């Protein structure tokens, strides 16, 4: 997986740094639900079992 960042991403993070109480730069924001579904889908297509853990 490769990650790159845009200048506007940096500016957005800087503008909202106090709101998110962050000390460091996050190069790419991630929607956790979408990431979980993507990983689950990839594992399924490779024949890997997925275990769901309830929180």
mmCIF file of the N, C-alpha and C atoms, coordinates in Angstrom:
data_MODEL
# 
_entry.id   MODEL 
# 
loop_
_atom_site.group_PDB 
_atom_site.id 
_atom_site.type_symbol 
_atom_site.label_atom_id 
_atom_site.label_alt_id 
_atom_site.label_comp_id 
_atom_site.label_asym_id 
_atom_site.label_entity_id 
_atom_site.label_seq_id 
_atom_site.pdbx_PDB_ins_code 
_atom_site.Cartn_x 
_atom_site.Cartn_y 
_atom_site.Cartn_z 
_atom_site.occupancy 
_atom_site.B_iso_or_equiv 
_atom_site.pdbx_formal_charge 
_atom_site.auth_seq_id 
_atom_site.auth_comp_id 
_atom_site.auth_asym_id 
_atom_site.auth_atom_id 
_atom_site.pdbx_PDB_model_num 
ATOM 1   N N  . UNK A 1 1  ? 0.850   -1.168  0.000  1.00 0.00 ? 1  UNK A N  1 
ATOM 2   C CA . UNK A 1 1  ? 0.000   0.000   0.000  1.00 0.00 ? 1  UNK A CA 1 
ATOM 3   C C  . UNK A 1 1  ? 0.895   1.231   0.000  1.00 0.00 ? 1  UNK A C  1 
ATOM 4   N N  . UNK A 1 2  ? 0.579   2.187   -0.812 1.00 0.00 ? 2  UNK A N  1 
ATOM 5   C CA . UNK A 1 2  ? 1.362   3.416   -0.821 1.00 0.00 ? 2  UNK A CA 1 
ATOM 6   C C  . UNK A 1 2  ? 0.494   4.557   -0.313 1.00 0.00 ? 2  UNK A C  1 
ATOM 7   N N  . UNK A 1 3  ? 1.156   5.532   0.260  1.00 0.00 ? 3  UNK A N  1 
ATOM 8   C CA . UNK A 1 3  ? 0.444   6.674   0.821  1.00 0.00 ? 3  UNK A CA 1 
ATOM 9   C C  . UNK A 1 3  ? 1.101   7.941   0.299  1.00 0.00 ? 3  UNK A C  1 
ATOM 10  N N  . UNK A 1 4  ? 0.301   8.852   -0.159 1.00 0.00 ? 4  UNK A N  1 
ATOM 11  C CA . UNK A 1 4  ? 0.829   10.152  -0.514 1.00 0.00 ? 4  UNK A CA 1 
ATOM 12  C C  . UNK A 1 4  ? -0.124  11.192  0.039  1.00 0.00 ? 4  UNK A C  1 
ATOM 13  N N  . UNK A 1 5  ? 0.361   12.381  0.195  1.00 0.00 ? 5  UNK A N  1 
ATOM 14  C CA . UNK A 1 5  ? -0.494  13.417  0.755  1.00 0.00 ? 5  UNK A CA 1 
ATOM 15  C C  . UNK A 1 5  ? -0.503  14.632  -0.159 1.00 0.00 ? 5  UNK A C  1 
ATOM 16  N N  . UNK A 1 6  ? -1.570  15.359  -0.062 1.00 0.00 ? 6  UNK A N  1 
ATOM 17  C CA . UNK A 1 6  ? -1.726  16.570  -0.854 1.00 0.00 ? 6  UNK A CA 1 
ATOM 18  C C  . UNK A 1 6  ? -1.484  17.771  0.042  1.00 0.00 ? 6  UNK A C  1 
ATOM 19  N N  . UNK A 1 7  ? -1.105  18.863  -0.566 1.00 0.00 ? 7  UNK A N  1 
ATOM 20  C CA . UNK A 1 7  ? -0.891  20.105  0.175  1.00 0.00 ? 7  UNK A CA 1 
ATOM 21  C C  . UNK A 1 7  ? -2.175  20.495  0.907  1.00 0.00 ? 7  UNK A C  1 
ATOM 22  N N  . UNK A 1 8  ? -3.329  20.325  0.262  1.00 0.00 ? 8  UNK A N  1 
ATOM 23  C CA . UNK A 1 8  ? -4.592  20.708  0.893  1.00 0.00 ? 8  UNK A CA 1 
ATOM 24  C C  . UNK A 1 8  ? -4.896  19.831  2.111  1.00 0.00 ? 8  UNK A C  1 
ATOM 25  N N  . UNK A 1 9  ? -4.436  18.558  2.102  1.00 0.00 ? 9  UNK A N  1 
ATOM 26  C CA . UNK A 1 9  ? -4.613  17.693  3.271  1.00 0.00 ? 9  UNK A CA 1 
ATOM 27  C C  . UNK A 1 9  ? -3.852  18.265  4.462  1.00 0.00 ? 9  UNK A C  1 
ATOM 28  N N  . UNK A 1 10 ? -2.621  18.712  4.207  1.00 0.00 ? 10 UNK A N  1 
ATOM 29  C CA . UNK A 1 10 ? -1.803  19.292  5.273  1.00 0.00 ? 10 UNK A CA 1 
ATOM 30  C C  . UNK A 1 10 ? -2.475  20.537  5.836  1.00 0.00 ? 10 UNK A C  1 
ATOM 31  N N  . UNK A 1 11 ? -2.991  21.390  4.953  1.00 0.00 ? 11 UNK A N  1 
ATOM 32  C CA . UNK A 1 11 ? -3.640  22.623  5.391  1.00 0.00 ? 11 UNK A CA 1 
ATOM 33  C C  . UNK A 1 11 ? -4.891  22.320  6.205  1.00 0.00 ? 11 UNK A C  1 
ATOM 34  N N  . UNK A 1 12 ? -5.666  21.328  5.782  1.00 0.00 ? 12 UNK A N  1 
ATOM 35  C CA . UNK A 1 12 ? -6.880  20.932  6.499  1.00 0.00 ? 12 UNK A CA 1 
ATOM 36  C C  . UNK A 1 12 ? -6.535  20.462  7.906  1.00 0.00 ? 12 UNK A C  1 
ATOM 37  N N  . UNK A 1 13 ? -5.507  19.641  8.020  1.00 0.00 ? 13 UNK A N  1 
ATOM 38  C CA . UNK A 1 13 ? -5.102  19.128  9.329  1.00 0.00 ? 13 UNK A CA 1 
ATOM 39  C C  . UNK A 1 13 ? -4.615  20.271  10.205 1.00 0.00 ? 13 UNK A C  1 
ATOM 40  N N  . UNK A 1 14 ? -3.823  21.181  9.643  1.00 0.00 ? 14 UNK A N  1 
ATOM 41  C CA . UNK A 1 14 ? -3.316  22.317  10.422 1.00 0.00 ? 14 UNK A CA 1 
ATOM 42  C C  . UNK A 1 14 ? -4.467  23.182  10.925 1.00 0.00 ? 14 UNK A C  1 
ATOM 43  N N  . UNK A 1 15 ? -5.475  23.407  10.074 1.00 0.00 ? 15 UNK A N  1 
ATOM 44  C CA . UNK A 1 15 ? -6.615  24.241  10.454 1.00 0.00 ? 15 UNK A CA 1 
ATOM 45  C C  . UNK A 1 15 ? -7.438  23.598  11.561 1.00 0.00 ? 15 UNK A C  1 
ATOM 46  N N  . UNK A 1 16 ? -7.498  22.278  11.585 1.00 0.00 ? 16 UNK A N  1 
ATOM 47  C CA . UNK A 1 16 ? -8.331  21.566  12.548 1.00 0.00 ? 16 UNK A CA 1 
ATOM 48  C C  . UNK A 1 16 ? -7.534  20.918  13.670 1.00 0.00 ? 16 UNK A C  1 
ATOM 49  N N  . UNK A 1 17 ? -6.263  21.271  13.785 1.00 0.00 ? 17 UNK A N  1 
ATOM 50  C CA . UNK A 1 17 ? -5.385  20.623  14.755 1.00 0.00 ? 17 UNK A CA 1 
ATOM 51  C C  . UNK A 1 17 ? -5.908  20.771  16.184 1.00 0.00 ? 17 UNK A C  1 
ATOM 52  N N  . UNK A 1 18 ? -6.347  21.961  16.541 1.00 0.00 ? 18 UNK A N  1 
ATOM 53  C CA . UNK A 1 18 ? -6.856  22.166  17.899 1.00 0.00 ? 18 UNK A CA 1 
ATOM 54  C C  . UNK A 1 18 ? -8.127  21.361  18.134 1.00 0.00 ? 18 UNK A C  1 
ATOM 55  N N  . UNK A 1 19 ? -8.991  21.313  17.128 1.00 0.00 ? 19 UNK A N  1 
ATOM 56  C CA . UNK A 1 19 ? -10.245 20.573  17.251 1.00 0.00 ? 19 UNK A CA 1 
ATOM 57  C C  . UNK A 1 19 ? -9.982  19.094  17.496 1.00 0.00 ? 19 UNK A C  1 
ATOM 58  N N  . UNK A 1 20 ? -9.053  18.526  16.754 1.00 0.00 ? 20 UNK A N  1 
ATOM 59  C CA . UNK A 1 20 ? -8.750  17.106  16.884 1.00 0.00 ? 20 UNK A CA 1 
ATOM 60  C C  . UNK A 1 20 ? -7.700  16.828  17.952 1.00 0.00 ? 20 UNK A C  1 
ATOM 61  N N  . UNK A 1 21 ? -7.121  17.882  18.525 1.00 0.00 ? 21 UNK A N  1 
ATOM 62  C CA . UNK A 1 21 ? -6.107  17.759  19.567 1.00 0.00 ? 21 UNK A CA 1 
ATOM 63  C C  . UNK A 1 21 ? -4.957  16.855  19.105 1.00 0.00 ? 21 UNK A C  1 
ATOM 64  N N  . UNK A 1 22 ? -4.418  17.168  17.933 1.00 0.00 ? 22 UNK A N  1 
ATOM 65  C CA . UNK A 1 22 ? -3.337  16.363  17.366 1.00 0.00 ? 22 UNK A CA 1 
ATOM 66  C C  . UNK A 1 22 ? -2.018  17.114  17.477 1.00 0.00 ? 22 UNK A C  1 
ATOM 67  N N  . UNK A 1 23 ? -0.968  16.370  17.767 1.00 0.00 ? 23 UNK A N  1 
ATOM 68  C CA . UNK A 1 23 ? 0.370   16.940  17.826 1.00 0.00 ? 23 UNK A CA 1 
ATOM 69  C C  . UNK A 1 23 ? 1.154   16.645  16.560 1.00 0.00 ? 23 UNK A C  1 
ATOM 70  N N  . UNK A 1 24 ? 0.730   15.651  15.809 1.00 0.00 ? 24 UNK A N  1 
ATOM 71  C CA . UNK A 1 24 ? 1.464   15.233  14.621 1.00 0.00 ? 24 UNK A CA 1 
ATOM 72  C C  . UNK A 1 24 ? 0.559   15.280  13.404 1.00 0.00 ? 24 UNK A C  1 
ATOM 73  N N  . UNK A 1 25 ? 1.181   15.245  12.250 1.00 0.00 ? 25 UNK A N  1 
ATOM 74  C CA . UNK A 1 25 ? 0.440   15.294  10.993 1.00 0.00 ? 25 UNK A CA 1 
ATOM 75  C C  . UNK A 1 25 ? -0.049  13.906  10.599 1.00 0.00 ? 25 UNK A C  1 
ATOM 76  N N  . UNK A 1 26 ? -1.301  13.815  10.222 1.00 0.00 ? 26 UNK A N  1 
ATOM 77  C CA . UNK A 1 26 ? -1.856  12.573  9.692  1.00 0.00 ? 26 UNK A CA 1 
ATOM 78  C C  . UNK A 1 26 ? -1.913  12.753  8.180  1.00 0.00 ? 26 UNK A C  1 
ATOM 79  N N  . UNK A 1 27 ? -1.195  11.902  7.450  1.00 0.00 ? 27 UNK A N  1 
ATOM 80  C CA . UNK A 1 27 ? -1.091  12.115  6.007  1.00 0.00 ? 27 UNK A CA 1 
ATOM 81  C C  . UNK A 1 27 ? -2.379  11.788  5.257  1.00 0.00 ? 27 UNK A C  1 
ATOM 82  N N  . UNK A 1 28 ? -3.175  10.871  5.770  1.00 0.00 ? 28 UNK A N  1 
ATOM 83  C CA . UNK A 1 28 ? -4.407  10.507  5.079  1.00 0.00 ? 28 UNK A CA 1 
ATOM 84  C C  . UNK A 1 28 ? -5.447  10.071  6.107  1.00 0.00 ? 28 UNK A C  1 
ATOM 85  N N  . UNK A 1 29 ? -6.602  10.710  6.104  1.00 0.00 ? 29 UNK A N  1 
ATOM 86  C CA . UNK A 1 29 ? -7.672  10.327  7.010  1.00 0.00 ? 29 UNK A CA 1 
ATOM 87  C C  . UNK A 1 29 ? -8.369  9.084   6.464  1.00 0.00 ? 29 UNK A C  1 
ATOM 88  N N  . UNK A 1 30 ? -8.814  8.213   7.344  1.00 0.00 ? 30 UNK A N  1 
ATOM 89  C CA . UNK A 1 30 ? -9.397  6.935   6.939  1.00 0.00 ? 30 UNK A CA 1 
ATOM 90  C C  . UNK A 1 30 ? -10.779 6.781   7.551  1.00 0.00 ? 30 UNK A C  1 
ATOM 91  N N  . UNK A 1 31 ? -11.733 6.319   6.753  1.00 0.00 ? 31 UNK A N  1 
ATOM 92  C CA . UNK A 1 31 ? -13.047 5.960   7.269  1.00 0.00 ? 31 UNK A CA 1 
ATOM 93  C C  . UNK A 1 31 ? -12.969 4.499   7.687  1.00 0.00 ? 31 UNK A C  1 
ATOM 94  N N  . UNK A 1 32 ? -13.012 4.259   8.998  1.00 0.00 ? 32 UNK A N  1 
ATOM 95  C CA . UNK A 1 32 ? -12.794 2.915   9.533  1.00 0.00 ? 32 UNK A CA 1 
ATOM 96  C C  . UNK A 1 32 ? -13.791 1.895   8.993  1.00 0.00 ? 32 UNK A C  1 
ATOM 97  N N  . UNK A 1 33 ? -15.063 2.251   8.915  1.00 0.00 ? 33 UNK A N  1 
ATOM 98  C CA . UNK A 1 33 ? -16.076 1.299   8.440  1.00 0.00 ? 33 UNK A CA 1 
ATOM 99  C C  . UNK A 1 33 ? -15.762 0.857   7.012  1.00 0.00 ? 33 UNK A C  1 
ATOM 100 N N  . UNK A 1 34 ? -15.410 1.819   6.161  1.00 0.00 ? 34 UNK A N  1 
ATOM 101 C CA . UNK A 1 34 ? -15.087 1.499   4.774  1.00 0.00 ? 34 UNK A CA 1 
ATOM 102 C C  . UNK A 1 34 ? -13.828 0.625   4.698  1.00 0.00 ? 34 UNK A C  1 
ATOM 103 N N  . UNK A 1 35 ? -12.833 0.923   5.530  1.00 0.00 ? 35 UNK A N  1 
ATOM 104 C CA . UNK A 1 35 ? -11.608 0.137   5.530  1.00 0.00 ? 35 UNK A CA 1 
ATOM 105 C C  . UNK A 1 35 ? -11.889 -1.299  5.975  1.00 0.00 ? 35 UNK A C  1 
ATOM 106 N N  . UNK A 1 36 ? -12.697 -1.458  7.026  1.00 0.00 ? 36 UNK A N  1 
ATOM 107 C CA . UNK A 1 36 ? -13.045 -2.797  7.511  1.00 0.00 ? 36 UNK A CA 1 
ATOM 108 C C  . UNK A 1 36 ? -13.765 -3.598  6.429  1.00 0.00 ? 36 UNK A C  1 
ATOM 109 N N  . UNK A 1 37 ? -14.720 -2.963  5.747  1.00 0.00 ? 37 UNK A N  1 
ATOM 110 C CA . UNK A 1 37 ? -15.469 -3.648  4.693  1.00 0.00 ? 37 UNK A CA 1 
ATOM 111 C C  . UNK A 1 37 ? -14.557 -4.039  3.532  1.00 0.00 ? 37 UNK A C  1 
ATOM 112 N N  . UNK A 1 38 ? -13.616 -3.164  3.188  1.00 0.00 ? 38 UNK A N  1 
ATOM 113 C CA . UNK A 1 38 ? -12.681 -3.453  2.097  1.00 0.00 ? 38 UNK A CA 1 
ATOM 114 C C  . UNK A 1 38 ? -11.787 -4.629  2.448  1.00 0.00 ? 38 UNK A C  1 
ATOM 115 N N  . UNK A 1 39 ? -11.253 -4.639  3.657  1.00 0.00 ? 39 UNK A N  1 
ATOM 116 C CA . UNK A 1 39 ? -10.387 -5.736  4.099  1.00 0.00 ? 39 UNK A CA 1 
ATOM 117 C C  . UNK A 1 39 ? -11.173 -7.038  4.131  1.00 0.00 ? 39 UNK A C  1 
ATOM 118 N N  . UNK A 1 40 ? -12.400 -6.980  4.666  1.00 0.00 ? 40 UNK A N  1 
ATOM 119 C CA . UNK A 1 40 ? -13.244 -8.168  4.726  1.00 0.00 ? 40 UNK A CA 1 
ATOM 120 C C  . UNK A 1 40 ? -13.514 -8.715  3.318  1.00 0.00 ? 40 UNK A C  1 
ATOM 121 N N  . UNK A 1 41 ? -13.792 -7.819  2.382  1.00 0.00 ? 41 UNK A N  1 
ATOM 122 C CA . UNK A 1 41 ? -14.061 -8.216  1.002  1.00 0.00 ? 41 UNK A CA 1 
ATOM 123 C C  . UNK A 1 41 ? -12.828 -8.850  0.357  1.00 0.00 ? 41 UNK A C  1 
ATOM 124 N N  . UNK A 1 42 ? -11.665 -8.261  0.598  1.00 0.00 ? 42 UNK A N  1 
ATOM 125 C CA . UNK A 1 42 ? -10.422 -8.794  0.032  1.00 0.00 ? 42 UNK A CA 1 
ATOM 126 C C  . UNK A 1 42 ? -10.114 -10.171 0.614  1.00 0.00 ? 42 UNK A C  1 
ATOM 127 N N  . UNK A 1 43 ? -10.299 -10.309 1.923  1.00 0.00 ? 43 UNK A N  1 
ATOM 128 C CA . UNK A 1 43 ? -10.038 -11.599 2.563  1.00 0.00 ? 43 UNK A CA 1 
ATOM 129 C C  . UNK A 1 43 ? -10.986 -12.660 2.025  1.00 0.00 ? 43 UNK A C  1 
ATOM 130 N N  . UNK A 1 44 ? -12.237 -12.282 1.822  1.00 0.00 ? 44 UNK A N  1 
ATOM 131 C CA . UNK A 1 44 ? -13.240 -13.213 1.311  1.00 0.00 ? 44 UNK A CA 1 
ATOM 132 C C  . UNK A 1 44 ? -12.879 -13.682 -0.098 1.00 0.00 ? 44 UNK A C  1 
ATOM 133 N N  . UNK A 1 45 ? -12.433 -12.757 -0.930 1.00 0.00 ? 45 UNK A N  1 
ATOM 134 C CA . UNK A 1 45 ? -12.084 -13.120 -2.309 1.00 0.00 ? 45 UNK A CA 1 
ATOM 135 C C  . UNK A 1 45 ? -10.837 -14.000 -2.365 1.00 0.00 ? 45 UNK A C  1 
ATOM 136 N N  . UNK A 1 46 ? -10.011 -13.960 -1.307 1.00 0.00 ? 46 UNK A N  1 
ATOM 137 C CA . UNK A 1 46 ? -8.815  -14.806 -1.249 1.00 0.00 ? 46 UNK A CA 1 
ATOM 138 C C  . UNK A 1 46 ? -9.079  -16.109 -0.508 1.00 0.00 ? 46 UNK A C  1 
ATOM 139 N N  . UNK A 1 47 ? -10.321 -16.275 -0.021 1.00 0.00 ? 47 UNK A N  1 
ATOM 140 C CA . UNK A 1 47 ? -10.675 -17.500 0.686  1.00 0.00 ? 47 UNK A CA 1 
ATOM 141 C C  . UNK A 1 47 ? -10.193 -17.531 2.124  1.00 0.00 ? 47 UNK A C  1 
ATOM 142 N N  . UNK A 1 48 ? -9.953  -16.367 2.700  1.00 0.00 ? 48 UNK A N  1 
ATOM 143 C CA . UNK A 1 48 ? -9.510  -16.277 4.092  1.00 0.00 ? 48 UNK A CA 1 
ATOM 144 C C  . UNK A 1 48 ? -10.731 -16.008 4.960  1.00 0.00 ? 48 UNK A C  1 
ATOM 145 N N  . UNK A 1 49 ? -10.888 -16.795 6.039  1.00 0.00 ? 49 UNK A N  1 
ATOM 146 C CA . UNK A 1 49 ? -12.030 -16.613 6.936  1.00 0.00 ? 49 UNK A CA 1 
ATOM 147 C C  . UNK A 1 49 ? -11.889 -15.318 7.721  1.00 0.00 ? 49 UNK A C  1 
ATOM 148 N N  . UNK A 1 50 ? -13.002 -14.648 7.927  1.00 0.00 ? 50 UNK A N  1 
ATOM 149 C CA . UNK A 1 50 ? -13.016 -13.410 8.702  1.00 0.00 ? 50 UNK A CA 1 
ATOM 150 C C  . UNK A 1 50 ? -13.787 -13.639 9.983  1.00 0.00 ? 50 UNK A C  1 
ATOM 151 N N  . UNK A 1 51 ? -13.172 -13.274 11.091 1.00 0.00 ? 51 UNK A N  1 
ATOM 152 C CA . UNK A 1 51 ? -13.820 -13.400 12.392 1.00 0.00 ? 51 UNK A CA 1 
ATOM 153 C C  . UNK A 1 51 ? -14.278 -12.017 12.828 1.00 0.00 ? 51 UNK A C  1 
ATOM 154 N N  . UNK A 1 52 ? -15.557 -11.890 13.137 1.00 0.00 ? 52 UNK A N  1 
ATOM 155 C CA . UNK A 1 52 ? -16.105 -10.618 13.584 1.00 0.00 ? 52 UNK A CA 1 
ATOM 156 C C  . UNK A 1 52 ? -16.097 -10.597 15.099 1.00 0.00 ? 52 UNK A C  1 
ATOM 157 N N  . UNK A 1 53 ? -15.504 -9.561  15.663 1.00 0.00 ? 53 UNK A N  1 
ATOM 158 C CA . UNK A 1 53 ? -15.442 -9.401  17.115 1.00 0.00 ? 53 UNK A CA 1 
ATOM 159 C C  . UNK A 1 53 ? -16.347 -8.237  17.484 1.00 0.00 ? 53 UNK A C  1 
ATOM 160 N N  . UNK A 1 54 ? -17.355 -8.508  18.284 1.00 0.00 ? 54 UNK A N  1 
ATOM 161 C CA . UNK A 1 54 ? -18.281 -7.466  18.725 1.00 0.00 ? 54 UNK A CA 1 
ATOM 162 C C  . UNK A 1 54 ? -17.626 -6.628  19.807 1.00 0.00 ? 54 UNK A C  1 
ATOM 163 N N  . UNK A 1 55 ? -17.885 -5.330  19.751 1.00 0.00 ? 55 UNK A N  1 
ATOM 164 C CA . UNK A 1 55 ? -17.320 -4.412  20.755 1.00 0.00 ? 55 UNK A CA 1 
ATOM 165 C C  . UNK A 1 55 ? -18.300 -4.191  21.868 1.00 0.00 ? 55 UNK A C  1 
# 
